[in-house]
Amino acid sequence: HIFTHAQRMWAMWGFGPDTAVAPAAAPSKDPAWAQVDASACPVLQIRGATGQFGDQWTNGRYDVEVTHPEMAPVYVLRGGPFERFLYFDSDHYWRVGSCEYKDQEKAGA
C-alpha cells in the first residue's frame, strides 16, 4: 500500500475508518426550559467564577436576549469589556462564550 502523508498521520494518531464516529444527532431543546418562561427571569447573576475567564469575562449580570418557544434562551452579559453570552451548546451544557461560539452553539467556549 502507498499511503498519503495525511493517512499516515491519521493512523499514527488513531484516526481512520476504524475509529470514525457517527455525527451527533441534532440537539434537542432542553426540556426544563419548556416549563420555564424566560421573561419571568429576564436577568441572571453569575458570580464566583475564577481563573483566566473569571471576573471580567464571566461574572456579572446577564440579560435575556433571545427567547423562542423551541429553544433555550440566550443571555448577554450586561456591560463589561467583552461581549459574552450564556447559551445552551450542542453538547447540551450551559456555556459562557463569545458571539461566534454562541452562534455555532459551540461546546468548550
HELIX and SHEET records of a PDB file:
HELIX    1   1 HIS A    5  MET A   12  1                                   8    
HELIX    2   2 PRO A   31  ALA A   34  1                                   4    
HELIX    3   3 ALA A   38  ALA A   40  5                                   3    
HELIX    4   4 CYS A   99  GLN A  104  1                                   6    
SHEET    1   A 5 VAL A  43  ILE A  46  0                                        
SHEET    2   A 5 GLY A  60  HIS A  68 -1                                        
SHEET    3   A 5 MET A  71  LEU A  77 -1                                        
SHEET    4   A 5 PHE A  85  PHE A  88 -1                                        
SHEET    5   A 5 TRP A  94  GLY A  97 -1                                        
END                                                                             
